Amino acid sequence: MMYLSVFLLLPTAHVWAQQPKTVYKEVSDPIYKTVDTNPDFPGGIAALQRYLSTNLIVPIEVKAAIDSEYARVVMSFIIEKDGALSELLFLQGIQEEYNELIKDVLIKGPKWVPALLNGEAVRYKFIMPISMNVEKLRTTRLKK
């Protein structure tokens, strides 16, 4: 009987002695906040304002729900080495539908001129407030 008890305990001792496997995650390129040359929207800030006012089309119901003169959001996103945008987050938003419209317009827009560090394009964390005059927002009817 004693041999049977020892035989049953041996496999469990092996299980307890195992160490968890270390999983190494591949580190992507670092994200910078300080660079030699800041990223820019093609054509500058005035071009970005024109792009947003032309391409941001808000459903009438969403516009009516905004209870201030200016629709102001603050966004954080990564400008990739190729100028594409990623990891778009709202640090301050208005309402989900409006936030998503702005996010979609920015993602579909032209690629940015990337940030440069030591002459090379790098990933850059960008924080940007966007303020739009609610009265001047272009509108459309919601599709039913």
PyRosetta script that sets phi, psi and omega in degrees:
from pyrosetta import init, pose_from_sequence

init()
pose = pose_from_sequence("MMYLSVFLLLPTAHVWAQQPKTVYKEVSDPIYKTVDTNPDFPGGIAALQRYLSTNLIVPIEVKAAIDSEYARVVMSFIIEKDGALSELLFLQGIQEEYNELIKDVLIKGPKWVPALLNGEAVRYKFIMPISMNVEKLRTTRLKK")
pose.set_psi(1, -37.4)
pose.set_omega(1, 179.6)
pose.set_phi(2, -63.9)
pose.set_psi(2, -37.8)
pose.set_omega(2, 178.0)
pose.set_phi(3, -63.6)
pose.set_psi(3, -37.4)
pose.set_omega(3, 179.1)
pose.set_phi(4, -65.2)
pose.set_psi(4, -41.4)
pose.set_omega(4, 179.2)
pose.set_phi(5, -63.4)
pose.set_psi(5, -44.8)
pose.set_omega(5, 179.0)
pose.set_phi(6, -64.5)
pose.set_psi(6, -41.4)
pose.set_omega(6, 179.8)
pose.set_phi(7, -62.1)
pose.set_psi(7, -38.3)
pose.set_omega(7, 179.9)
pose.set_phi(8, -74.7)
pose.set_psi(8, -29.9)
pose.set_omega(8, -178.8)
pose.set_phi(9, -81.5)
pose.set_psi(9, -26.6)
pose.set_omega(9, -177.6)
pose.set_phi(10, -59.4)
pose.set_psi(10, -46.5)
pose.set_omega(10, 180.0)
pose.set_phi(11, -62.2)
pose.set_psi(11, -35.0)
pose.set_omega(11, -179.4)
pose.set_phi(12, -71.5)
pose.set_psi(12, -30.8)
pose.set_omega(12, 177.1)
pose.set_phi(13, -63.0)
pose.set_psi(13, -36.6)
pose.set_omega(13, 178.3)
pose.set_phi(14, -65.5)
pose.set_psi(14, -40.1)
pose.set_omega(14, -179.5)
pose.set_phi(15, -65.7)
pose.set_psi(15, -43.1)
pose.set_omega(15, -179.3)
pose.set_phi(16, -67.3)
pose.set_psi(16, -27.9)
pose.set_omega(16, -175.9)
pose.set_phi(17, -81.3)
pose.set_psi(17, -11.7)
pose.set_omega(17, -177.9)
pose.set_phi(18, -70.8)
pose.set_psi(18, 141.4)
pose.set_omega(18, 176.5)
pose.set_phi(19, -95.8)
pose.set_psi(19, 144.8)
pose.set_omega(19, 176.7)
pose.set_phi(20, -64.6)
pose.set_psi(20, 145.4)
pose.set_omega(20, 179.6)
pose.set_phi(21, -73.2)
pose.set_psi(21, 139.6)
pose.set_omega(21, 175.9)
pose.set_phi(22, -84.5)
pose.set_psi(22, 125.8)
pose.set_omega(22, 179.4)
pose.set_phi(23, -104.5)
pose.set_psi(23, 122.8)
pose.set_omega(23, 178.7)
pose.set_phi(24, -98.8)
pose.set_psi(24, 125.6)
pose.set_omega(24, 178.3)
pose.set_phi(25, -94.9)
pose.set_psi(25, 134.7)
pose.set_omega(25, 178.8)
pose.set_phi(26, -67.9)
pose.set_psi(26, 127.2)
pose.set_omega(26, -178.6)
pose.set_phi(27, -85.8)
pose.set_psi(27, 126.9)
pose.set_omega(27, 178.0)
pose.set_phi(28, -81.8)
pose.set_psi(28, 178.7)
pose.set_omega(28, 178.7)
pose.set_phi(29, -58.7)
pose.set_psi(29, 143.9)
pose.set_omega(29, 179.9)
pose.set_phi(30, -66.8)
pose.set_psi(30, 156.8)
pose.set_omega(30, 177.6)
pose.set_phi(31, -105.7)
pose.set_psi(31, 126.6)
pose.set_omega(31, -176.1)
pose.set_phi(32, -102.4)
pose.set_psi(32, 152.3)
pose.set_omega(32, 172.5)
pose.set_phi(33, -116.0)
pose.set_psi(33, -20.3)
pose.set_omega(33, 178.9)
pose.set_phi(34, -122.6)
pose.set_psi(34, 123.5)
pose.set_omega(34, -176.8)
pose.set_phi(35, -139.1)
pose.set_psi(35, 172.7)
pose.set_omega(35, 176.8)
pose.set_phi(36, -74.8)
pose.set_psi(36, -43.6)
pose.set_omega(36, -179.8)
pose.set_phi(37, -127.7)
pose.set_psi(37, 121.7)
pose.set_omega(37, -179.9)
pose.set_phi(38, -69.2)
pose.set_psi(38, 152.7)
pose.set_omega(38, 175.7)
pose.set_phi(39, -70.1)
pose.set_psi(39, 163.0)
pose.set_omega(39, -179.1)
pose.set_phi(40, -151.1)
pose.set_psi(40, 148.8)
pose.set_omega(40, 171.6)
pose.set_phi(41, -72.6)
pose.set_psi(41, 140.3)
pose.set_omega(41, 179.9)
pose.set_phi(42, -55.8)
pose.set_psi(42, 120.2)
pose.set_omega(42, -178.9)
pose.set_phi(43, 94.8)
pose.set_psi(43, -4.8)
pose.set_omega(43, 176.3)
pose.set_phi(44, 90.6)
pose.set_psi(44, -173.1)
pose.set_omega(44, -175.2)
pose.set_phi(45, -65.9)
pose.set_psi(45, -34.9)
pose.set_omega(45, 178.6)
pose.set_phi(46, -64.4)
pose.set_psi(46, -38.9)
pose.set_omega(46, 177.9)
pose.set_phi(47, -66.7)
pose.set_psi(47, -36.7)
pose.set_omega(47, 177.0)
pose.set_phi(48, -64.6)
pose.set_psi(48, -43.1)
pose.set_omega(48, 178.3)
pose.set_phi(49, -61.8)
pose.set_psi(49, -42.8)
pose.set_omega(49, 177.5)
pose.set_phi(50, -63.7)
pose.set_psi(50, -43.8)
pose.set_omega(50, -179.4)
pose.set_phi(51, -59.3)
pose.set_psi(51, -47.1)
pose.set_omega(51, -179.5)
pose.set_phi(52, -65.1)
pose.set_psi(52, -45.0)
pose.set_omega(52, -177.9)
pose.set_phi(53, -67.6)
pose.set_psi(53, -26.8)
pose.set_omega(53, 178.2)
pose.set_phi(54, -81.8)
pose.set_psi(54, -39.4)
pose.set_omega(54, -170.7)
pose.set_phi(55, -100.2)
pose.set_psi(55, -14.1)
pose.set_omega(55, 178.1)
pose.set_phi(56, -85.3)
pose.set_psi(56, 106.5)
pose.set_omega(56, 179.4)
pose.set_phi(57, -116.1)
pose.set_psi(57, 118.2)
pose.set_omega(57, -171.1)
pose.set_phi(58, -107.1)
pose.set_psi(58, 133.9)
pose.set_omega(58, 173.4)
pose.set_phi(59, -58.2)
pose.set_psi(59, 143.0)
pose.set_omega(59, -177.8)
pose.set_phi(60, -53.6)
pose.set_psi(60, -40.5)
pose.set_omega(60, -178.1)
pose.set_phi(61, -64.3)
pose.set_psi(61, -36.2)
pose.set_omega(61, 178.6)
pose.set_phi(62, -70.3)
pose.set_psi(62, -43.2)
pose.set_omega(62, 178.6)
pose.set_phi(63, -61.1)
pose.set_psi(63, -42.3)
pose.set_omega(63, -178.9)
pose.set_phi(64, -64.6)
pose.set_psi(64, -27.6)
pose.set_omega(64, -178.1)
pose.set_phi(65, -80.2)
pose.set_psi(65, -11.5)
pose.set_omega(65, 179.0)
pose.set_phi(66, -81.5)
pose.set_psi(66, 118.2)
pose.set_omega(66, -171.2)
pose.set_phi(67, -101.6)
pose.set_psi(67, 31.2)
pose.set_omega(67, 175.8)
pose.set_phi(68, -140.8)
pose.set_psi(68, 166.7)
pose.set_omega(68, -178.5)
pose.set_phi(69, -68.5)
pose.set_psi(69, -34.8)
pose.set_omega(69, -179.8)
pose.set_phi(70, -120.2)
pose.set_psi(70, 135.7)
pose.set_omega(70, 175.4)
pose.set_phi(71, -92.0)
pose.set_psi(71, 107.1)
pose.set_omega(71, -175.8)
pose.set_phi(72, -116.3)
pose.set_psi(72, 126.7)
pose.set_omega(72, 173.9)
pose.set_phi(73, -127.6)
pose.set_psi(73, 157.5)
pose.set_omega(73, 174.3)
pose.set_phi(74, -124.2)
pose.set_psi(74, 124.7)
pose.set_omega(74, -176.7)
pose.set_phi(75, -117.2)
pose.set_psi(75, 152.8)
pose.set_omega(75, 172.4)
pose.set_phi(76, -124.7)
pose.set_psi(76, 134.7)
pose.set_omega(76, 176.3)
pose.set_phi(77, -154.6)
pose.set_psi(77, 165.1)
pose.set_omega(77, 178.5)
pose.set_phi(78, -101.8)
pose.set_psi(78, 129.5)
pose.set_omega(78, 171.7)
pose.set_phi(79, -96.7)
pose.set_psi(79, 114.1)
pose.set_omega(79, -175.5)
pose.set_phi(80, -73.8)
pose.set_psi(80, 170.8)
pose.set_omega(80, -179.9)
pose.set_phi(81, -58.4)
pose.set_psi(81, -31.6)
pose.set_omega(81, -179.2)
pose.set_phi(82, -90.6)
pose.set_psi(82, 3.1)
pose.set_omega(82, 178.5)
pose.set_phi(83, 92.6)
pose.set_psi(83, -5.5)
pose.set_omega(83, 177.7)
pose.set_phi(84, -72.9)
pose.set_psi(84, 157.2)
pose.set_omega(84, 178.4)
pose.set_phi(85, -100.9)
pose.set_psi(85, 143.6)
pose.set_omega(85, 175.7)
pose.set_phi(86, -145.2)
pose.set_psi(86, 167.3)
pose.set_omega(86, 176.4)
pose.set_phi(87, 51.6)
pose.set_psi(87, 48.8)
pose.set_omega(87, 179.2)
pose.set_phi(88, -73.9)
pose.set_psi(88, 123.3)
pose.set_omega(88, 179.9)
pose.set_phi(89, -132.2)
pose.set_psi(89, 149.3)
pose.set_omega(89, 176.0)
pose.set_phi(90, -99.1)
pose.set_psi(90, 117.9)
pose.set_omega(90, 175.0)
pose.set_phi(91, -82.2)
pose.set_psi(91, -29.5)
pose.set_omega(91, 175.3)
pose.set_phi(92, -148.0)
pose.set_psi(92, 124.3)
pose.set_omega(92, -179.4)
pose.set_phi(93, -128.3)
pose.set_psi(93, 178.7)
pose.set_omega(93, 179.7)
pose.set_phi(94, -106.3)
pose.set_psi(94, -64.4)
pose.set_omega(94, 178.3)
pose.set_phi(95, -149.2)
pose.set_psi(95, 154.0)
pose.set_omega(95, -171.5)
pose.set_phi(96, -57.2)
pose.set_psi(96, -45.1)
pose.set_omega(96, -177.9)
pose.set_phi(97, -62.3)
pose.set_psi(97, -44.7)
pose.set_omega(97, 179.7)
pose.set_phi(98, -65.0)
pose.set_psi(98, -44.5)
pose.set_omega(98, 178.9)
pose.set_phi(99, -57.7)
pose.set_psi(99, -45.8)
pose.set_omega(99, -179.0)
pose.set_phi(100, -64.7)
pose.set_psi(100, -35.5)
pose.set_omega(100, 177.7)
pose.set_phi(101, -62.9)
pose.set_psi(101, -45.8)
pose.set_omega(101, 178.9)
pose.set_phi(102, -62.6)
pose.set_psi(102, -44.6)
pose.set_omega(102, 179.8)
pose.set_phi(103, -58.4)
pose.set_psi(103, -46.3)
pose.set_omega(103, 179.9)
pose.set_phi(104, -62.5)
pose.set_psi(104, -42.3)
pose.set_omega(104, -179.5)
pose.set_phi(105, -63.6)
pose.set_psi(105, -42.1)
pose.set_omega(105, 179.7)
pose.set_phi(106, -66.6)
pose.set_psi(106, -42.6)
pose.set_omega(106, -179.4)
pose.set_phi(107, -64.3)
pose.set_psi(107, -38.5)
pose.set_omega(107, -178.2)
pose.set_phi(108, -80.2)
pose.set_psi(108, -8.4)
pose.set_omega(108, -176.1)
pose.set_phi(109, -75.6)
pose.set_psi(109, 179.4)
pose.set_omega(109, 179.4)
pose.set_phi(110, -66.2)
pose.set_psi(110, 155.8)
pose.set_omega(110, 177.2)
pose.set_phi(111, -69.8)
pose.set_psi(111, 146.1)
pose.set_omega(111, 178.7)
pose.set_phi(112, -80.6)
pose.set_psi(112, 161.7)
pose.set_omega(112, 170.3)
pose.set_phi(113, -79.8)
pose.set_psi(113, 119.5)
pose.set_omega(113, -172.8)
pose.set_phi(114, -70.4)
pose.set_psi(114, 163.1)
pose.set_omega(114, 175.0)
pose.set_phi(115, -70.4)
pose.set_psi(115, 150.4)
pose.set_omega(115, 178.8)
pose.set_phi(116, -121.2)
pose.set_psi(116, 136.8)
pose.set_omega(116, 174.4)
pose.set_phi(117, -133.6)
pose.set_psi(117, 120.5)
pose.set_omega(117, -176.0)
pose.set_phi(118, 54.9)
pose.set_psi(118, 37.4)
pose.set_omega(118, 176.9)
pose.set_phi(119, 80.2)
pose.set_psi(119, 1.3)
pose.set_omega(119, -179.1)
pose.set_phi(120, -116.5)
pose.set_psi(120, 144.3)
pose.set_omega(120, 177.0)
pose.set_phi(121, -67.1)
pose.set_psi(121, 135.9)
pose.set_omega(121, 179.4)
pose.set_phi(122, -134.0)
pose.set_psi(122, 161.0)
pose.set_omega(122, 174.5)
pose.set_phi(123, -72.9)
pose.set_psi(123, 141.5)
pose.set_omega(123, -173.9)
pose.set_phi(124, -138.9)
pose.set_psi(124, 133.2)
pose.set_omega(124, 176.0)
pose.set_phi(125, -87.9)
pose.set_psi(125, 123.1)
pose.set_omega(125, -174.5)
pose.set_phi(126, -118.4)
pose.set_psi(126, 132.0)
pose.set_omega(126, 174.3)
pose.set_phi(127, -115.8)
pose.set_psi(127, 126.7)
pose.set_omega(127, -172.2)
pose.set_phi(128, -138.0)
pose.set_psi(128, 124.5)
pose.set_omega(128, 170.5)
pose.set_phi(129, -83.0)
pose.set_psi(129, 141.6)
pose.set_omega(129, 176.2)
pose.set_phi(130, -125.8)
pose.set_psi(130, 121.5)
pose.set_omega(130, -179.7)
pose.set_phi(131, -123.8)
pose.set_psi(131, 122.8)
pose.set_omega(131, -178.7)
pose.set_phi(132, -121.4)
pose.set_psi(132, 137.8)
pose.set_omega(132, 174.8)
pose.set_phi(133, -70.1)
pose.set_psi(133, 116.7)
pose.set_omega(133, -174.6)
pose.set_phi(134, -60.3)
pose.set_psi(134, -39.1)
pose.set_omega(134, -178.7)
pose.set_phi(135, -62.1)
pose.set_psi(135, -31.2)
pose.set_omega(135, -177.0)
pose.set_phi(136, -93.0)
pose.set_psi(136, -0.1)
pose.set_omega(136, 178.9)
pose.set_phi(137, -63.9)
pose.set_psi(137, 135.9)
pose.set_omega(137, 174.9)
pose.set_phi(138, -73.4)
pose.set_psi(138, 141.1)
pose.set_omega(138, -175.8)
pose.set_phi(139, -125.6)
pose.set_psi(139, 163.8)
pose.set_omega(139, 175.3)
pose.set_phi(140, -148.0)
pose.set_psi(140, 165.4)
pose.set_omega(140, 175.6)
pose.set_phi(141, -86.8)
pose.set_psi(141, 145.7)
pose.set_omega(141, 175.7)
pose.set_phi(142, -68.3)
pose.set_psi(142, 141.0)
pose.set_omega(142, 175.9)
pose.set_phi(143, -81.3)
pose.set_psi(143, 133.7)
pose.set_omega(143, -180.0)
pose.set_phi(144, -106.4)
pose.dump_pdb("model.pdb")
